[in-house]
């Protein structure tokens, strides 16, 4: 059986995002919100909300139980130095906790993750099943010539 660890993360996130597009609803403010104070502009992707939801679901499954603070650290980046108009030393900044928390709450409403008492969020059996089933579909679509020699 294929699990989420057997396929490349970007392929898995893209496939899970396609399944979550109908299940997650992007709030009105999301098109104007940056994903962190280190960013200059909001995301330009059409399906950003679903992609971030799939990425969060995978991170919770991989690292859970995990809280919003640690997830904000994971989605952070460098501020200063690399931006267009800033001439200053680089500093580490966290990602937007509001975006992360809102998506996690929507994933909870879909019963894909749950809150552990005093632990943080962890993936449910339904969420794990979604990830593993999608990983199996991704594995079939991948061109794996190194596996054909064993068949």
Buried (B, 14 or more C-beta within 10 A) or exposed (E): EBEBEBBEEEBBBBBBBBBBBEBBEBEEEBEEBBBBEBBEEBBEEEBBBBBBBBBBBBBBBEEBBBBBEBBBEBBBBEBBEEBEEEEEEBEEBBBBBBBBEBBBEBBBEBEBBBBEEEEBBBBBEEBBEBBBBBBBBBBEEEEEEEEEEEE
